[in-house]
Amino acid sequence: MAYPSRSCDRCSNERRSSFMKWLCTFLKGQKPGEPNRRRPRVTAGEEEDTLWQPPVRPKNDPPRNDNEELDRAIAESLAEDAKSPKERNHKGDNNDEDLARAIQDSLNMNPYTPYNPYAPSQAQAQPRGHRVCGRCKHEIGHGHYLSCMGIYWHPQCFRCCSCGHPIRETEFTLLGTDPYHKLCYKELHHPKCDVCLQFIPTNRSGLIEYRAHPFWGQKYCPLHEQDRTPRCCSCEKMEPRNTKYMSLGDGRSLCMECLGSAVMDTGECQPLYHSIRDYYEGMNMKLDQQIPMLLVERQALNEAMEGESKGPHHMPETRGLCLSEEQTVTSILRRPRIGGNRLLDMRTQPQKLTRRCEVTAILVLYGLPRLLTGSILAHELMHGWLRLKGYRNLNAEVEEGICQVMSYLWLESEILPASSRHAPSSSYASSSSSSYPPTSSKKGGISHTEKKLGEFFMHQIANDTSTAYGDGFRTAYAAVNKYGLRQTLNHIRLTGGFPV
């Protein structure tokens, strides 16, 4: 019973030996000298990175070289069976060792690289890091870098574009590609109040809210409209905290620019008054009566306005008045001297005004710049001219409108060159030898500051929102531009209104 068992064991060992030899042969693959048919080949006349890929076989069709290896393994197994038992036993001892070596060799084999038609060639490969520093504009290689919203920096380049110091805070401000410290950005771009010189705060909605003068562009916090911040009675600018305005003693304040050309007493105003009368005469609108002119304080003007029964008054501030009633008025006799930010030693004199014609006197506030004083005189003189020439019972819009036109035209003659000036006088003073009167009543011309003030006063007239002074001026100015001053005045005399 034991012999057949040994015979079966021998047969099993022989089968295992044949199988192991075939498996070793299969795992080792082709010999080094044999060509590898599965490797991609370089085709002639093409670039070295252009590979030829053999046709793809169907999945159910095994490769031809695998069939040949299988047939070879079977043939070797049959030849092994034909050998003597001793030879098989001698080689059988090494089967396990050969199998292990074959498996190890198969693991250490360097298989070919599969062909990828979309992979770039070695010559066209780009570097992995392709970032450019937002400050120095050099490429950022491998290593540390900072990034924000698609912008990159070297760590040493991440500096504030205002102060130049490194930004180490976690919060910063980015303007385009330029980083800033939050405080530096605020100093550069956050609006400051021109009055308190502080950053304008945000409102309850988180928005920056401020007021701005429509002509000067002065920005200020809304609260300064209620905190009694002084405002210049001439140019309307608010007093900055680092500047002191001049107090005129009657509740008004004057900035330093307006103080430079301010007219302070009646005697000082006389040359200006006579030059404006000459302006009227040059337009063939001569005033036959000598109308007294006085510079007065605010209180004296208000008292005279209460005693005057005629005409509307420009609120909230009346700066001039054409009197038609007899009154006693206190005028400024001598220019006060300046002491610090106050006027000192002002001398006044009461003067009784008697009515000799339709106009008793012209009153103007003292302390206003020359151009503003002159525009008020031109306005009030037109009231006097209308009354002396018999223009009766005009409504406020017509009378105040045509008076504002004369004020505007006089300012225009003072600050604008003759080439750009509106000249309605040629249509009125047809018999005049000169189409326009002399341009400036001040010797040596006017300064840039005074010219800017004159432009502001013209802006005030043109943009007045009141019905009598604002709408009246715009209607009158359009009529004068279209028909001329003389025809407009004739139409007012006949109809009491402006020509359309």
Buried (B, 14 or more C-beta within 10 A) or exposed (E): EEEEEEEEEBEEBBEEBBBBBBBBBBBBBEEEEEEEEEEBEEEEEEEEEEBEEEEEEEEEEEEEBEEEBBEEBEEEBEEBEEEEEEEBEEBBEEBEEBBEBBBEEBEEEEEEEEEEEEEEEEEEEEEEEEBEBBBEEEEBEEEEBBEEEEBBBBEEBBBBBBEEEEBEEEEBBEEEBBBBBEBBBEBEEEEBBBBBEEBBEEEEEEEEEBBEBEBBEBBBBEEBEEEEBBBBBBBBBBBBEEEBBBBBBBEBBBBEBBBBBBBBBBEBBEEBBEBBBBBBBBBBBEBEEEBBBBBBBBEBBBBBBEEBEEBBBBEEEBBBBBBBEEBEBBBBBBBBEEEEEEBEEBEBEEBEBEEEEBBBBBBBBBBBBBBBBBBBBBBBBBBBBBBBBEBEEBEBBBBBBBBBBBBBBBBBBBBBEEEEBBBBBBBBBEEBEEBBBEBEBBEEEBEEBBBBBBBBBBEBBEEBEBEBBBBBBBBBBBBBEEBBBBBBBBBBBEEBBBBE
